[in-house]
Amino acid sequence: MTNEAGLERRLGVGDAVVVGLGAMVGAGVFAAFGPAARAAGSGLLAALALAAVVAYCNATSSARLAARHPQSGGTYVYGRERLGPFWGYLAGWSFVAGKTASCAAMALTVGQYVWPHERQAVAAAAVVALTAVNCLGVRKAAWLTRLIVAVTLAVLVAAVSVCLSSRGASAGRLTWGDVSGRGLLQAAGLLFFAFAGYARIATLGEEVKSPARTIPRAIPLALGITLAVYAAVAVALLVVLGPGRLAGSAAPVADAVRAAGVPGLAPVVRCGAAVAALGSLLALVLGVSRTVLAMARDRHFPAALAAVHRGTPVRAELAVGAVVLLLTLLTDLRGAIGFSSFGVLLYYAIANASALRLAPAEGRPPPAVPVLGLAGCAVLAVSLPWAAVAAGAGVVGAGALLYLRPLYLRPRG
């Protein structure tokens, strides 16, 4: 079934859930807990719970909006329709900028796990390969994502089982020490980075079957599964490594299985981490390209990027892939993650504000949900490392100036 924009509605609930899982159960589960533990210490589980609450509010608002506006572009469309053209544009700009940096972070993670000494070359190869897969069509990408998610979950189940059943499982002891408020919030912001993949489901609004039914079901399902996985991994890491050793680990899941007495599983974990990062990269490029497509239709980006070939926005896919490829050669992993977190939190803040404009008859969530989500996004954004806040604010400000003084002719009024 092809809609009037030329995109084919091929994805069911299962496919949409897998796309979301591919973005959320990715490299973050293998890498985010170390930096989060450095910020929150023994408050890691509390930070995870806080990130999950904000993510739930965002997911609820996004699902209600996506059901009402089943178009490619996600919050770019919601902000435009509910708050005005500028806010829609700012959401789209923040998403494209933040998630393009996230794509680079995922590619660099692949390189770090596969071949650390040549991580940028491996990252570049991953970007080229997965951009080509996306250009073949969303259905093919969804099937590959399904395989990647299955491998990742199998590795995590094995690692958690080994950690929780080992004799050293009491070494980490889940104790509560002094936890600063800013440290807790910063850890929640870092962990939220790994939760944010459900946006990929909403940005595919024109490619899912029965979007008013499919999207509201797929988003909470994907988020719930992800939260269960993250909670299990966090507990396993804490009981084996403890907050101190976890904070100093660059590869916490691999270190945990070694500490649990099964060093032979560590190479498998490294392979699983690389596969998970590939899954995240695949889903991220898919989602960013759809937002570029929507913004190109409105002439915020060159109109040529709005072209659809055989049901796939190939030009948008290639443009996103090219920018990500450049970033993998110019940035480092830490900088990419920090900047991405700021952009994503601003994107969801606008989504929550848009949800407040829904009428009760349109399926508006309880007002407390978008209000809490909006406040949570704002607090977590300003709690990120100052360098990330400054860089994010600078890029968002530049985007606002481009809207006021557009580079491309677009219709006004």
C-alpha positions in Angstrom: 0.0 0.0 0.0 1.5 3.4 -1.1 0.3 6.7 0.3 -0.1 9.9 -1.6 3.5 10.9 -0.8 4.9 7.8 -2.5 6.0 6.0 0.7 4.7 2.5 1.2 2.9 1.4 4.4 4.7 -1.9 5.0 5.4 -2.0 8.8 3.2 -3.7 11.3 3.3 -3.5 15.1 6.1 -6.1 15.3 8.2 -4.4 12.7 7.8 -1.0 14.4 8.7 -2.4 17.8 11.8 -4.0 16.4 12.8 -0.6 14.8 12.5 1.0 18.2 14.4 -1.8 20.0 17.1 -1.6 17.4 17.6 2.1 18.3 17.3 1.7 22.1 18.8 -1.7 22.9 22.0 -0.6 21.2 25.5 0.5 22.1 24.2 2.4 25.1 23.5 -0.7 27.1 27.2 -1.7 26.7 28.7 1.8 27.2 26.4 4.2 29.0 26.6 2.6 32.5 30.2 3.5 33.1 29.9 7.3 32.6 26.5 7.2 34.4 28.1 5.5 37.4 30.9 8.1 37.5 28.2 10.8 37.8 25.7 9.1 40.2 27.8 6.4 42.0 25.6 4.2 44.1 22.6 6.2 42.8 22.8 4.6 39.4 19.5 2.7 39.7 17.7 5.9 40.8 19.1 7.7 37.8 17.9 4.9 35.6 14.4 5.2 37.1 14.4 8.9 36.6 15.5 8.6 32.9 12.7 6.0 32.5 10.1 8.3 33.9 11.0 11.1 31.6 11.2 8.6 28.7 7.7 7.3 29.5 6.3 10.8 29.5 7.9 11.6 26.2 6.8 8.3 24.7 3.2 8.8 25.8 3.1 12.3 24.3 4.8 11.1 21.1 2.5 8.2 20.7 -0.7 10.3 21.0 0.7 12.9 18.6 1.9 10.3 16.1 -1.6 8.7 16.0 -3.1 12.1 15.2 -0.4 13.1 12.7 0.8 9.9 11.0 3.3 11.6 8.8 7.1 11.3 8.4 9.0 13.8 10.5 7.9 13.1 14.1 8.0 16.2 16.3 8.9 18.4 13.4 5.3 17.8 12.2 3.8 17.9 15.6 5.4 21.2 16.6 4.5 22.7 13.2 0.9 21.7 13.5 0.4 22.4 17.2 2.7 25.2 18.1 3.6 26.9 14.9 6.1 26.7 12.0 9.1 27.9 14.0 8.7 25.3 16.8 8.3 22.5 14.3 11.4 23.7 12.4 13.4 24.0 15.7 12.3 20.4 16.6 13.4 19.1 13.3 16.7 21.0 13.4 17.4 19.7 16.9 16.6 16.1 15.9 18.6 16.1 12.7 21.6 17.8 14.3 21.5 15.7 17.5 20.8 12.3 15.9 23.3 12.9 13.1 25.9 13.2 15.9 24.4 10.1 17.5 24.9 8.2 14.3 28.5 9.1 14.3 28.7 8.0 18.0 27.3 4.6 17.1 29.6 4.2 14.1 32.6 5.0 16.3 31.4 2.5 18.9 31.4 -0.2 16.2 35.0 0.8 15.4 36.0 0.8 19.0 34.8 -2.8 19.6 35.8 -4.3 16.3 39.2 -2.8 15.7 40.2 -0.1 18.3 43.4 1.0 16.4 41.5 1.6 13.2 38.2 2.7 14.7 37.5 5.5 12.3 38.1 3.4 9.2 35.8 0.7 10.6 33.2 3.4 11.5 33.3 4.9 8.0 32.8 1.4 6.4 29.8 0.8 8.7 28.2 4.1 7.7 28.6 3.3 4.0 27.3 -0.2 4.3 24.2 0.6 6.4 23.3 3.6 4.3 23.3 1.3 1.3 21.0 -1.1 3.2 18.6 1.7 4.1 18.5 2.8 0.4 17.1 -0.7 -0.5 13.9 0.1 1.4 12.5 0.2 5.0 11.2 -3.3 4.9 14.7 -4.8 4.2 16.1 -2.6 6.9 13.5 -3.8 9.4 14.4 -7.4 8.7 18.1 -6.8 9.3 17.2 -4.9 12.5 15.2 -7.8 13.7 18.3 -10.1 13.4 20.5 -7.6 15.1 18.1 -7.1 18.0 17.9 -10.9 18.5 21.7 -11.3 18.6 22.0 -8.4 21.1 19.3 -9.7 23.4 20.8 -13.1 23.4 24.3 -11.8 24.4 22.8 -9.6 27.2 20.7 -12.5 28.6 23.8 -14.7 28.7 25.9 -11.9 30.4 23.2 -11.1 33.0 22.7 -14.8 33.8 26.4 -15.4 34.3 26.7 -12.3 36.5 23.8 -13.0 38.8 24.6 -16.7 39.2 28.3 -16.2 39.9 30.0 -16.7 43.3 31.3 -13.1 43.0 27.8 -11.7 42.7 27.9 -10.2 46.2 31.2 -8.3 45.5 29.4 -5.2 44.2 26.9 -4.8 47.0 24.1 -2.5 46.2 24.8 0.2 48.8 23.7 3.8 48.9 26.3 6.4 49.6 26.4 10.2 49.1 24.8 11.1 45.8 24.8 14.7 44.6 21.6 16.0 43.0 23.5 17.2 39.9 25.3 13.9 39.6 22.0 12.0 39.7 20.5 14.3 37.0 23.6 14.1 34.8 23.6 10.3 35.0 19.9 10.3 34.1 20.6 12.5 31.1 23.3 10.1 29.9 21.1 7.1 30.4 18.2 8.9 28.6 20.5 9.0 25.5 20.1 5.3 25.3 16.3 5.3 25.8 15.5 7.8 23.1 15.1 5.4 20.1 11.3 5.3 20.2 11.4 8.5 18.2 12.3 6.3 15.3 8.9 4.7 15.3 7.1 8.1 15.2 9.3 9.4 12.3 8.2 6.4 10.2 4.5 7.5 10.5 3.9 7.3 6.7 5.4 3.8 6.4 3.4 1.8 9.1 0.1 0.1 8.6 -2.9 1.6 10.4 -0.7 4.2 12.1 -3.5 5.4 14.5 -3.5 1.9 16.0 0.1 0.7 15.4 2.2 3.6 16.7 0.5 4.0 20.1 0.9 0.2 20.6 4.5 -0.1 19.4 6.1 2.8 21.3 5.2 1.7 24.9 6.0 -1.9 24.0 9.4 -1.0 22.8 10.1 1.3 25.8 8.9 -1.3 28.3 11.1 -4.1 26.8 14.1 -1.7 26.8 13.5 -0.7 30.4 13.4 -4.3 31.5 16.7 -5.1 29.7 18.4 -2.0 31.1 17.3 -2.7 34.7 18.5 -6.3 34.5 21.9 -5.2 33.1 22.3 -2.4 35.7 21.6 -4.8 38.6 24.0 -7.4 37.2 26.8 -4.8 36.8 26.3 -3.4 40.2 26.3 -6.7 42.1 29.4 -7.9 40.3 31.5 -4.7 39.9 30.0 -2.3 42.4 29.7 1.4 41.7 33.4 2.1 42.0 34.7 -0.5 39.5 31.7 0.2 37.2 32.6 3.9 37.1 36.1 3.1 36.0 35.2 0.6 33.3 35.3 1.4 29.6 33.6 -1.9 28.7 31.5 -2.7 31.8 29.6 -5.7 30.5 32.8 -7.4 29.3 34.5 -6.6 32.6 31.6 -8.0 34.5 31.6 -11.4 32.8 35.3 -11.6 33.5 34.8 -10.7 37.2 32.1 -13.3 37.3 34.6 -16.0 36.4 33.7 -16.5 32.7 36.4 -14.7 30.7 35.6 -16.7 27.6 32.3 -14.9 27.3 34.1 -11.5 27.0 34.8 -11.8 23.2 31.2 -12.7 22.7 30.2 -9.6 24.5 32.5 -7.5 22.4 30.9 -8.9 19.3 27.4 -8.3 20.7 28.3 -4.7 21.4 29.5 -4.2 17.9 26.3 -5.8 16.5 24.2 -3.6 18.8 25.9 -0.4 17.7 25.2 -1.5 14.1 21.5 -1.9 14.9 21.4 1.5 16.5 23.1 3.1 13.5 20.8 1.4 11.1 17.7 2.7 12.9 19.1 6.1 13.4 20.0 6.8 9.8 16.5 5.5 8.9 14.8 8.0 11.3 17.0 11.0 10.5 16.5 10.6 6.8 12.7 10.7 7.2 12.9 14.0 9.2 15.1 15.4 6.4 12.5 14.3 3.9 9.7 16.1 5.8 11.8 19.3 6.2 12.8 19.2 2.5 9.2 19.1 1.5 8.7 22.4 3.4 11.9 23.9 1.8 13.8 24.1 5.0 16.3 21.8 3.3 17.0 21.6 -0.5 13.8 20.4 -2.3 15.8 17.7 -4.1 16.0 15.8 -0.8 12.3 15.3 -0.8 12.4 13.0 -3.8 11.1 9.4 -3.2 12.3 6.5 -5.5 10.4 3.2 -5.3 9.0 4.0 -1.9 12.3 5.1 -0.4 13.7 8.7 0.1 17.1 7.7 -1.4 18.5 11.2 -1.7 17.7 12.0 1.9 19.3 8.7 2.9 22.5 9.5 1.0 22.7 13.0 2.3 22.4 11.8 5.9 25.0 9.1 5.3 27.4 11.6 3.8 27.2 13.9 6.8 27.6 11.1 9.3 30.6 9.8 7.4 32.2 13.2 7.7 31.5 13.4 11.4 33.0 10.0 12.1 36.3 11.3 10.7 36.2 14.6 12.6 34.7 13.9 16.1 35.3 11.7 19.1 32.8 9.5 20.9 32.3 11.6 24.1 31.7 14.8 22.2 29.2 13.2 19.9 27.2 11.7 22.7 27.0 14.8 24.8 25.9 17.0 21.9 23.3 14.4 20.8 21.8 14.2 24.2 21.1 18.0 24.3 19.5 18.0 20.9 17.3 15.0 21.7 16.1 16.5 25.0 15.1 19.7 23.2 13.3 17.7 20.6 11.2 15.9 23.2 10.5 19.1 25.1 8.8 20.4 22.0 6.9 17.1 21.7 5.5 17.4 25.2 4.6 21.1 24.6 2.8 20.0 21.4 0.9 17.2 23.3 -0.5 19.9 25.6 -2.3 21.4 22.6 -4.2 18.3 21.8 -7.9 18.4 22.6 -9.4 15.7 24.8 -11.3 14.3 21.8 -8.0 14.0 20.0 -6.6 11.6 22.6 -4.7 14.1 24.7 -2.8 12.4 27.5 -3.4 13.4 31.2 -1.9 17.0 31.4 0.5 15.9 34.1 2.3 13.6 31.7 3.4 16.2 29.1 4.1 18.7 31.9 6.4 16.3 33.7 8.0 15.3 30.4 8.6 18.9 29.4 10.1 19.8 32.8 12.2 16.7 32.9 13.7 17.3 29.5 14.6 20.9 30.4 16.2 19.9 33.7 18.2 16.9 32.2 19.4 19.1 29.3 20.9 21.8 31.5 22.4 19.1 33.8 24.6 17.7 31.0 28.3 18.5 31.0 28.8 22.2 30.3 30.7 21.7 27.1 27.7 19.7 25.7 25.2 22.4 26.8 27.3 25.2 25.2 27.8 23.3 21.9 24.1 22.3 21.8 22.9 25.8 22.5 25.2 27.2 19.9 24.0 24.9 17.2 20.3 25.4 18.1 20.9 29.2 18.0 22.5 28.9 14.6 19.4 26.9 13.4 17.1 29.6 14.7 19.1 32.2 12.8 18.9 30.2 9.6 15.1 30.1 10.0 14.9 33.8 10.3 17.4 34.3 7.4 16.7 31.2 5.3 19.3 29.8 2.9 16.6 28.3 0.7 13.5 29.9 -0.8 10.4 28.4 0.8 6.8 29.5 0.8 5.8 32.0 3.5 2.5 32.8 5.1 
